[in-house]
Amino acid sequence: MACACIPPDPPAGTTWRDLMGTALEEAFQASKTGEAPIGAALYSANGGLLATAHNQPIASCDPTAHAEILCLRRAAEQVGNYRLTGSIMVVTLEPCIMCVGALIHARVAGVVFGASDPRAGALVSNLEGHALPFTNHRMWYVGGVMEDECSATLKRFFLGKRKG
């Protein structure tokens, strides 16, 4: 596992794997509808589930409808504030630059992701977006949580697309 700084332990009574399980369930929902199987779950600092979402850019005709963005929107609506200070985003794939920007603006405390994204990942793979010097918020991250399961979900989906 990689981390930008020393992340806190998972919320009491949970593990990072437990939290990733919820995001993986969302990823499975996305694949059932023909969307790339990426799922996200946002938790409060104490481990309460604030929102879940999965990729929906095709169904919504919205290029910003990534799992993380939809999850942030739902959580902000639920708590009545666009600042989600102290929250933890759990996502099956390393966030892209758009999503990292949204996480920064929402003041998310940390990100837990499953698979790295060598093509578009913006936390570790291509850019350390969480640590850009001109931003006024820093967040920690943990990568590689259930990486094999998250990667396999993506590989199965795209293999099926190529065969179809």
N, C-alpha and C positions, 0 to 999 in steps of 0.2 A: 504494500500500500504506500502511496505517496501522499505527502501533505505539505502545504505551504508553511504552516507553523504547527505548533502542537495543538491539535483540535481537542475539544473537551471529550470526555467519555460520552457514549450515547446516553440519552435520557434514562433515568432510573427505571429498571425493570425491562429494558429493551437491549437489543444489540443492533449494530448497523445492518446485519443480515435481516433481522426482523423488519426493520423499516424499509429495506430494499424490497422485501417480499411484496409490500403494498404497491410499490412502483412497478414491479414486474407484472402484477395482476393487471395494472393499467396498460402495460405494453401488450399483453395478450389481447385485451379489448381492442386496441388499435389494429392489431394484425387481423382480427376477425372482420374488420370493416375495410380492409385493403390499405390502411395507412401504415407507414413505417412504424414498427413496434417499439416505440419509445414511450415510457411512462414516467410520471413524476408524482411525488407526494410531498406536501409541505407540512412540517411539524412545528409546533411551538417549542420553546426551549425546554419545557417540561415533558415533551413527548406527546402532547395532544395533537391529533390529526386535524389540520386546518382545512386541507383541500387535496383533491387528487385530480389528475387529468392525463390524457394521452394525446399524441399527435393527431391533429385534425385539419391540416391545411387543405387536403383534397376535398373533404366533405364540406368545409366551410368556405372554400374558395378564398382562403386567407393565408398568405405566405407567412404571417406572424403566428399562426396557430400551432406553435410548438408546445409540447407538453408543459414545459416550464412556464411559458407565458400564460397559458390557460390556467395553470395551477395558481400562479400569482394573482391573476384577476379574480378567481373564485375566492381565494383566501382574503384578499383585500376587501371584497364585497362583504364577506362574512364578518370580518372584524370591524368594518367601517373605517378603515384607514389604509392608505396606500403604502405606508411604512410598516413593514413586517419585521421590525427589529427583534433580534434574538431567535428568529425562526431558522429552521434547517430544511434545505431543499434536498430531497433524495430523488435521483434520476438515473435511469438505466444506462444513459449514454452521456459522455462528457458534453457539457453545454457548448453551443456555438457562441460566436461573439455577440449576436443579438441577445441571446438569453443571458449571457454573463452581464451585459449592460443592464438588462432589466433587474437582475438579481442585485446588482450594485445599487441601482436607484431605489429598490424596495428595502434596502438595508438588511438583507438576509445575512445572518451571522455566518453560515457555513453551507457548503455543498458536499454531499456524499454522492459519488457516481460509481456506476458499475464498469462499463467498458470505456476505454479511451477511444477517441475519435481522431485518427491520424489525418483525416481529410479536412475536418472543420472544427475540431476541438479547440476551445479558446481558454482553457484553464491551464493545461500542461502541454498538449500536443503541438500546438502551433503558436500559441501566445499565452503569456501569463496575464490574462485579462483581469484577474482578480487583484493584481498588484501594479496596475498602470499608475505611473507617478502623478498623473493629473486628476485622478479620481479622489474623492473625499471619503471613501469608505473602503475598508479592507475586510475580506472574509477568508476564513480557513477552508480547506477542502480535504477530503479523504477520497482517494480513487482506488479502484480495483475491488470494490465490495461486490461479491457474487459476480465477478468479471466473467467467468466461464459461462454462467447461465445467461447473463445479459448478452454476451457476444453470440452465443449459440442461437438465441432468439432472433437476433438480427440476421445472422447467416442463413438460418432456415427460411426466413421470410424472403430474403432477396434471391436465394437459390430457387425458391418456388416461383418467384416472379420471372426469373430467366427461363425456367422450363415451360412456363405458361404462355 
